[in-house]
Amino acid sequence: MPTYEYRCSDCENDFELQAPVAEYEDGIDETCPACDSPNTTRRLGSVMISMGDRSSDAAPQGGCCTPGSGCC
């Protein structure tokens, strides 16, 4: 279940809410739990990215850093 991060603009409290995507899209209660203010802003949190099957020993493609040659 996704976690959504918020900051209260009134008391500067950071808090998290967990909700299914469908519930979030319908609208969740973003009221600050510390001061009950509705004046909150959603923050950008960490995101997990799947890189697919990483079982091969092949070197990653792209970028400019390669083993033995350093980075550009």
C-alpha positions in Angstrom: 0.0 0.0 0.0 1.5 3.4 -1.0 2.6 5.9 1.7 1.9 9.5 1.0 4.0 12.1 2.8 2.6 15.5 3.9 3.8 18.7 5.8 1.4 20.9 7.8 1.8 24.5 6.7 0.6 25.7 10.1 2.7 23.7 12.6 5.3 22.3 10.2 4.6 18.7 11.3 5.6 16.0 8.8 3.3 13.0 8.7 2.5 10.1 6.5 -0.8 8.5 5.3 -1.2 5.0 3.9 -4.0 4.4 1.4 -4.7 2.4 -1.6 -4.3 4.3 -4.9 -8.0 4.2 -5.6 -8.8 5.7 -2.2 -6.2 8.4 -2.7 -7.6 9.3 -6.1 -11.1 9.5 -4.5 -9.7 11.9 -1.9 -8.2 11.1 1.5 -8.3 13.2 4.7 -5.1 15.1 4.7 -5.7 16.8 8.0 -2.6 17.3 10.2 -2.8 14.8 13.1 -0.8 17.2 15.4 -3.0 20.4 15.1 -6.0 19.3 13.0 -5.2 21.8 10.3 -6.4 21.1 6.8 -3.6 23.4 5.5 -1.3 20.6 4.4 1.0 20.0 1.4 1.9 16.7 -0.2 5.7 16.1 -0.2 7.7 14.0 -2.6 8.8 10.8 -0.8 11.1 8.0 -1.8 10.0 5.8 -4.7 10.9 2.1 -5.3 11.8 1.3 -8.9 12.0 -2.2 -10.2 14.8 -2.8 -12.6 13.4 -6.1 -13.9 15.3 -9.4 -14.0 18.9 -8.6 -12.8 20.0 -12.2 -12.8 22.4 -11.9 -15.8 26.1 -11.0 -15.4 25.9 -8.5 -18.3 27.1 -5.0 -17.5 24.4 -2.3 -17.5 24.1 -0.4 -20.8 24.2 3.4 -21.1 25.7 6.1 -19.0 29.4 7.1 -19.2 30.9 5.2 -16.2 32.4 1.9 -17.1 34.7 -0.4 -15.1 38.3 0.4 -15.6 37.8 3.7 -17.5 36.3 5.9 -14.8 33.5 8.4 -15.3 33.3 11.2 -17.8 
